[in-house]
Amino acid sequence: MTATYGILGWPVEHSRSPAMHSAAFRARGLEASYACFPVHPDDVADAVRGLKALGVRGANVTVPHKETVIRYLDAVTPEARAIGAVNTIVREIDRLVGHNTDAPGLARSLDDAGVELSGARVLVLGAGGASRASVVGLAGRGASRIAVAARRLEQAETLVRELSPICSRTVLVPIELTRDDLANELREATLLVQSTSATLASSPDSAGFAAALAIELMPENATVVDLVYRPRMTTVLTRAHERGLNVVDGLGMLLHQGALAFELWTHMPAPLEVMRTALELP
């Protein structure tokens, strides 16, 4: 019997996860399929009930549902609960359990790129589910200071307040996402993590968002990573590349969070290079 997996999001048709996981299932000789499940924000509860009723074996969760989905699952791992976001759902007999593989996925992608995380001074743009995972993953790898910038200061303050207990060895600082507030952080940051949707191909002001960041203030040895992977070279990465900085696109995090999800679902090692190749195909 073919096992069914998929991804919940809105929109979700652009996702590269079906190509990545379908290739992984084939490589491991598994009878499994992976589909996109477009779920309107008002229908998340019904979608989760549908996963259970239809016997779906596992699912990924992407924007804007990573935080909302938590309340509808049977259980959530302590780390995902602490982060406040779920990106992977695993069926355990008759229960749906939420996990977060984004946090370790980001750290592994930066390891691949040769980025030193211990002692890093980080600026994270955004305060949503991906931002939360980024903060936890980087704090867990020894970042010394992480500033979180959001359009509304209260969002950044909420994230810092909720995550500080599990990131106790890292200084967390909330700031407002304005040019003036960002300037000092950019001057000191060794790593900039762009985790908002502002640089998606569909964003109406992606160029304006990038132009508002004073990337020219960053140290010459700094790294800029954008968690958006379509386009791979976002407006923010383009500006960083022009500045001569090290840039890391979002496919690395997508690959590693997906590999961890695959292992949770199948209890088999993920065929990492097969998955990487599938992601890089046009």
Secondary structure, DSSP 8 states (H G I E B T S, - for coil): --EEEEEEESS-TT-SHHHHHHHHHHHTT--EEEEEEE--GGGHHHHHHHHHHHT--EEEE-TT-TTGGGGGSSEE-HHHHHHT---EEEEETTEEEEE--HHHHHHHHHHHTT---TT-EEEEE--SHHHHHHHHHHHHTT-SEEEEEESSHHHHHHHHHHHGGG-TTSEEEEEESSHHHHHHHHHH-SEEEE-SSTTSTT-TTHHHHHHTS-GGGS-TT-EEEES--SSSS-HHHHHHHHHT-EEE-THHHHHHHHHHHHHHHHSS---HHHHHHHHH--
